[in-house]
């Protein structure tokens, strides 16, 4: 065990955990006031459910010895069997690795909730979370994150295909984006969509959430190096460059199109850049991260309008930011991966602009296509079953009244106040 690596991974795990309440504030500020508690609780429920099933069987299915040609891990580590506080993964305690990887799954399923904000039964979401993690996230994370090593044989994307994805452009961003699109189609449009204004009710909360997410993203990306070394440093600077450049890219689009830059656009642009650099942060240069960020910020700023042209109600633009941003970052690896960084990773080929031809780009395209199709298809099936059994949506009357009051018997804000001259808290 290396104490420096262990200390860094303990800190990185805490940073990734902070992304869950960060996402809750980000999404919570984006919805109407009558839905904010429900929106935030969808993230917190994922934080409650995922650790239980991860310890019982999720870790084994994701990182256990492969039993299906690179498709799924086995059952040899159910309940974390065979490990204790002295077990190591690389230079860190295996328990630390278990928690770090668990947090990726929580963030991924929580991202999906933004596509169906304002209209989903809390009970239906409670069923969806463990089923989706089991049937979609665990297999895809095995494909991408489970590398061959020792007696363990891992996933096909990491070990057979050789696609580059340090921190989850496919397993997290594209996976969540594809699932969000499927669920938005199953659940349907909000009452009044495109007829009534559905503006963010609390932009300071959106900015706070974006800041917490950016802070946590350092653990997400740099922590994926699994050591306090040069790869973590590269991921750290690339995460910074891409987030900043994407914010600028999004704001430029707004200024050109609308003559004003908005706080909402600044927050969304930063997230788009962080999404895009997630797969690429270990294989591109710092200058490359700026290119990734600028492209992602501009492309995602336009992509969020697709839902109006195509007619699907993705409430908080999970498709436009996370799916499209994930596609941008994962595919740009095929152009911008440097020979030095690829050599340090130990697999893959340089990108087209660094003399590697189209080989790596082809691998990235295959990884993107398979993950997107799998996530969309299986999520559509899960959503259809839930819709036809217990039902996914609240009633139209309940949706109009306010989902917070209906689903949680609470409201986020007390608008009654005190009568003039009445009792008050000093």
C-alpha positions in Angstrom: 0.0 0.0 0.0 1.1 3.5 -0.8 0.0 6.0 1.7 0.1 9.0 -0.6 -2.0 7.2 -3.3 -4.4 6.1 -0.6 -4.8 9.6 0.9 -5.5 11.0 -2.6 -8.1 8.4 -3.3 -9.8 8.9 0.0 -10.1 12.6 -0.9 -11.1 11.9 -4.5 -13.9 9.7 -3.2 -15.2 12.4 -1.0 -15.1 14.8 -3.9 -17.1 12.5 -6.1 -19.7 12.0 -3.3 -20.1 15.8 -3.2 -21.2 15.7 -6.8 -24.5 14.1 -5.7 -25.7 17.1 -3.6 -24.1 19.3 -6.2 -26.3 17.7 -8.9 -29.3 18.0 -6.6 -28.8 21.8 -6.2 -28.0 22.1 -10.0 -31.2 20.3 -11.0 -33.2 21.6 -8.1 -32.6 25.2 -9.2 -33.6 24.4 -12.8 -37.1 23.2 -12.1 -40.2 25.2 -10.9 -40.6 25.9 -7.2 -43.3 23.4 -6.8 -41.0 20.5 -7.9 -37.6 21.3 -6.3 -37.8 18.9 -3.4 -38.8 16.0 -5.6 -36.0 16.8 -8.0 -33.4 16.9 -5.2 -34.8 13.8 -3.6 -34.4 11.8 -6.8 -30.6 12.3 -6.4 -30.6 11.6 -2.7 -32.6 8.4 -3.2 -29.9 7.2 -5.6 -27.4 7.9 -2.9 -29.4 5.6 -0.6 -30.1 2.7 -2.9 -26.9 2.3 -4.9 -24.5 1.6 -2.0 -26.6 -1.3 -0.7 -26.9 -3.1 -4.0 -23.3 -2.3 -4.9 -22.0 -4.0 -1.8 -24.4 -7.0 -2.1 -23.8 -7.8 -5.8 -23.0 -4.7 -7.9 -19.3 -4.6 -7.4 -19.0 -8.3 -8.2 -21.0 -7.9 -11.5 -18.8 -4.9 -12.4 -15.3 -5.9 -11.3 -15.6 -9.6 -10.7 -13.8 -12.1 -13.0 -15.6 -12.0 -16.3 -17.9 -14.8 -17.1 -19.4 -13.7 -20.4 -16.8 -12.8 -23.1 -16.1 -9.4 -21.7 -19.8 -8.7 -21.1 -20.4 -9.1 -17.3 -18.5 -9.9 -14.2 -19.3 -13.0 -12.1 -20.7 -13.7 -8.7 -17.4 -14.5 -7.0 -17.4 -11.4 -4.8 -21.0 -11.1 -3.7 -21.1 -9.2 -0.5 -17.4 -8.3 -1.1 -16.5 -11.8 -0.3 -12.8 -12.5 -0.2 -11.6 -9.1 0.8 -10.9 -7.3 4.1 -9.2 -4.1 5.2 -5.8 -5.5 4.1 -6.8 -6.2 0.5 -5.2 -4.1 -2.1 -6.1 -2.9 -5.6 -2.9 -1.6 -7.1 -1.4 0.5 -4.3 -4.7 1.4 -2.5 -7.0 -0.6 -0.2 -9.6 -2.4 -2.2 -12.3 -1.0 0.1 -11.3 2.5 -1.1 -11.5 1.4 -4.7 -14.9 -0.1 -4.1 -16.3 3.1 -2.7 -14.7 5.3 -5.4 -16.3 3.2 -8.2 -19.6 3.0 -6.4 -20.0 6.8 -6.5 -19.7 6.8 -10.3 -22.8 4.6 -10.4 -24.7 7.0 -8.1 -23.9 10.0 -10.2 -24.8 8.2 -13.4 -28.3 7.2 -12.5 -29.0 10.5 -10.7 -28.2 12.3 -14.0 -31.1 10.5 -15.7 -33.6 12.1 -13.4 -33.2 15.5 -15.0 -34.9 14.3 -18.2 -38.2 13.4 -16.4 -38.3 16.3 -13.8 -41.7 17.6 -12.6 -43.8 14.5 -13.4 -42.5 11.1 -12.1 -43.8 9.1 -9.1 -41.2 8.8 -6.4 -42.2 5.2 -6.0 -41.6 4.5 -9.7 -38.2 6.1 -9.5 -37.4 4.0 -6.4 -38.0 0.9 -8.6 -36.2 2.2 -11.6 -32.9 3.0 -9.8 -31.9 -0.5 -8.7 -33.3 -2.1 -11.9 -31.4 0.3 -14.2 -28.2 0.0 -12.2 -28.4 -3.8 -12.4 -29.3 -4.2 -16.1 -27.5 -1.2 -17.6 -24.9 0.4 -15.5 -23.2 -2.6 -14.0 -22.6 -4.3 -17.4 -21.5 -1.1 -19.2 -19.2 -0.2 -16.3 -17.7 -3.7 -16.6 -17.1 -3.2 -20.3 -15.3 0.1 -19.8 -13.7 0.1 -16.3 -12.8 -3.6 -15.6 -9.3 -4.0 -16.9 -7.6 -7.4 -17.2 -5.2 -8.0 -14.3 -4.0 -10.8 -12.2 -6.6 -13.6 -12.2 -9.3 -11.2 -13.3 -10.4 -10.9 -16.9 -12.4 -7.8 -17.6 -14.6 -5.9 -20.1 -14.5 -6.0 -23.9 -14.3 -2.2 -24.5 -11.3 -1.7 -22.2 -9.4 -4.9 -23.0 -10.5 -6.1 -26.5 -11.6 -3.0 -28.4 -9.0 -0.6 -26.8 -11.2 2.5 -26.8 -9.8 5.2 -24.5 -12.1 6.5 -21.7 -10.3 7.4 -18.5 -13.3 8.5 -16.4 -16.5 7.5 -18.0 -17.5 9.4 -21.2 -19.2 6.2 -22.3 -20.1 4.4 -19.0 -21.4 7.6 -17.3 -22.2 10.4 -19.8 -23.4 8.6 -22.9 -24.9 5.9 -20.8 -27.0 8.4 -18.8 -27.8 10.4 -21.9 -29.1 7.5 -23.8 -31.2 6.3 -20.9 -32.5 9.9 -20.4 -33.8 10.0 -24.0 -35.5 6.7 -23.6 -37.2 7.6 -20.3 -38.3 11.0 -21.6 -40.0 9.2 -24.5 -41.7 6.7 -22.2 -42.9 9.2 -19.6 -44.0 11.8 -22.1 -44.2 15.6 -22.1 -45.0 17.8 -19.1 -48.4 19.4 -18.9 -48.2 22.7 -20.7 -44.8 22.0 -22.3 -44.1 24.5 -25.1 -47.2 26.5 -24.1 -46.3 27.6 -20.6 -43.1 29.1 -19.3 -41.0 26.5 -17.3 -38.1 28.7 -16.3 -35.5 27.8 -13.6 -36.9 29.0 -10.3 -33.6 29.6 -8.5 -30.5 30.6 -10.6 -28.2 31.0 -7.6 -28.9 27.4 -6.8 -28.0 26.4 -10.4 -24.7 28.3 -10.1 -24.0 26.7 -6.7 -24.7 23.3 -8.0 -22.5 23.8 -11.0 -19.7 25.0 -8.8 -20.0 22.0 -6.5 -20.1 19.7 -9.5 -16.9 21.3 -11.0 -15.2 20.9 -7.6 -16.2 17.3 -7.4 -15.2 16.6 -11.0 -11.6 17.0 -10.0 -12.0 13.8 -7.9 -14.1 12.2 -10.7 -11.4 12.7 -13.4 -8.1 13.0 -11.5 -9.1 10.2 -9.1 -9.6 7.9 -12.0 -5.8 7.7 -12.2 -6.1 5.7 -9.0 -2.8 7.2 -7.8 -1.3 10.5 -6.8 0.9 10.7 -9.9 1.5 12.3 -13.3 -1.7 11.0 -14.8 -3.8 12.6 -12.0 -2.0 15.9 -12.7 -2.7 15.7 -16.4 -6.4 14.9 -15.7 -6.6 17.8 -13.3 -5.3 20.5 -15.7 -7.3 19.1 -18.6 -10.5 19.2 -16.5 -9.8 22.8 -15.6 -9.1 23.9 -19.2 -12.1 22.2 -20.7 -14.6 23.5 -18.1 -13.4 27.1 -18.5 -13.2 26.9 -22.4 -16.7 25.4 -22.6 -18.2 28.1 -20.5 -16.7 30.7 -22.8 -17.9 28.7 -25.9 -21.5 28.6 -24.6 -21.5 32.3 -23.7 -20.2 33.2 -27.1 -23.0 31.3 -28.8 -25.5 33.1 -26.5 -24.0 36.6 -27.3 -24.0 36.0 -31.0 -27.5 34.5 -31.0 -29.3 36.5 -28.2 -26.9 39.5 -27.7 -26.6 38.6 -24.0 -24.7 36.0 -22.0 -26.7 34.4 -19.1 -25.8 32.9 -15.8 -27.7 29.8 -16.8 -25.7 29.5 -19.9 -22.4 29.9 -18.0 -23.3 27.1 -15.6 -24.5 24.8 -18.4 -21.4 25.5 -20.5 -19.1 24.6 -17.7 -20.9 21.3 -17.2 -20.8 20.6 -20.9 -17.0 21.0 -21.0 -16.6 18.8 -17.9 -18.7 16.2 -19.5 -16.7 16.2 -22.7 -13.3 16.1 -21.0 -14.3 13.2 -18.8 -13.2 10.4 -21.3 -10.4 12.5 -22.8 -8.6 13.9 -19.7 -5.9 11.2 -19.6 -5.1 11.1 -23.3 -5.0 14.7 -24.6 -2.8 17.7 -24.0 -3.8 20.9 -22.1 -4.2 22.7 -25.4 -6.3 19.8 -26.5 -8.5 20.2 -23.5 -9.3 23.8 -24.5 -10.3 22.6 -28.0 -12.5 20.0 -26.5 -14.1 22.5 -24.2 -14.7 25.1 -26.9 -16.3 22.6 -29.2 -18.4 21.0 -26.5 -19.7 24.4 -25.2 -20.7 25.6 -28.6 -22.2 22.3 -29.8 -24.1 21.7 -26.6 -25.5 25.2 -26.6 -27.1 24.5 -30.0 -28.0 20.8 -29.2 -30.3 21.7 -26.3 -32.7 23.0 -28.9 -33.1 19.6 -30.6 -35.9 18.6 -28.2 -38.1 21.3 -29.6 -37.5 20.3 -33.2 -37.9 16.6 -32.5 -40.7 16.9 -29.9 -39.4 15.1 -26.8 -39.5 16.8 -23.4 -36.1 16.4 -21.8 -36.8 18.7 -18.9 -33.3 19.7 -17.9 -31.3 18.9 -21.1 -29.6 15.7 -20.1 -29.6 14.7 -23.8 -28.3 18.0 -25.0 -25.5 18.3 -22.5 -24.6 14.9 -21.2 -25.2 12.7 -24.3 -24.0 15.2 -26.8 -21.1 16.4 -24.6 -20.1 12.8 -24.0 -20.2 12.1 -27.7 -18.0 15.1 -28.5 -15.4 14.3 -25.9 -15.2 10.5 -26.6 -14.9 11.0 -30.4 -12.4 13.9 -30.2 -10.0 11.5 -28.5 -9.7 9.9 -32.0 -8.3 13.2 -33.2 -6.5 14.7 -30.2 -4.9 11.9 -28.3 -1.2 12.5 -28.1 1.4 9.8 -28.6 3.1 10.5 -25.3 -0.1 10.2 -23.3 -1.3 7.1 -25.1 2.1 5.5 -24.5 1.8 6.3 -20.8 -1.6 4.7 -20.6 -0.2 1.5 -22.1 -2.8 0.9 -24.8 -4.6 2.7 -27.7 -3.2 4.7 -30.6 -2.5 8.4 -31.1 -5.3 10.5 -32.6 -5.4 11.6 -36.3 -3.8 15.0 -35.6 -0.9 13.3 -33.9 0.0 10.9 -36.7 -2.2 7.9 -35.6 -4.5 7.8 -38.5 -8.1 6.8 -38.1 -7.5 3.7 -36.0 -8.3 5.2 -32.6 -11.3 7.1 -33.9 -12.8 3.9 -35.3 -12.5 2.3 -31.8 -14.1 5.3 -30.2 -17.0 5.2 -32.7 -17.7 1.5 -31.9 -17.7 2.1 -28.1 -20.0 5.1 -28.5 -22.5 3.3 -30.7 -22.7 0.1 -28.7 -23.1 1.9 -25.3 -25.7 4.3 -26.7 -27.8 1.6 -28.4 -27.6 -0.7 -25.4 -28.5 2.0 -22.8 -31.4 3.3 -24.9 -32.8 -0.1 -25.7 -32.7 -1.6 -22.3 -33.8 1.6 -20.6 -36.8 1.8 -23.0 -37.7 -1.8 -22.0 -37.4 -1.1 -18.3 -39.4 2.1 -18.6 -42.1 0.4 -20.6 -42.6 -2.3 -18.0 -42.8 0.2 -15.1 -45.2 2.4 -17.0 -47.5 -0.5 -17.8 -47.5 -1.9 -14.2 -47.2 0.6 -11.4 -47.2 3.7 -13.7 -44.4 6.2 -14.0 -46.3 9.5 -14.0 -48.3 11.3 -11.4 -51.8 12.4 -12.5 -52.2 15.5 -14.5 -54.0 17.2 -11.5 -51.1 16.3 -9.2 -48.6 17.5 -11.7 -50.3 20.9 -12.0 -50.8 21.2 -8.2 -47.2 20.4 -7.5 -45.3 17.2 -7.2 -43.6 18.2 -3.9 -46.8 18.4 -2.0 -48.3 15.3 -3.6 -45.3 13.0 -3.4 -43.6 14.3 -0.2 -46.2 16.2 1.7 -43.8 19.1 1.8 -43.0 22.3 0.0 -39.5 23.9 -0.5 -40.5 27.4 0.5 -43.0 28.7 3.1 -44.8 31.6 1.4 -47.3 32.1 4.2 -45.1 34.2 6.5 -46.3 35.8 9.7 -49.2 38.2 10.1 -48.2 41.9 10.8 -47.5 42.2 14.5 -47.8 38.5 15.1 -45.3 36.2 16.7 -41.9 35.7 15.0 -38.5 34.2 15.6 -36.0 36.7 16.9 
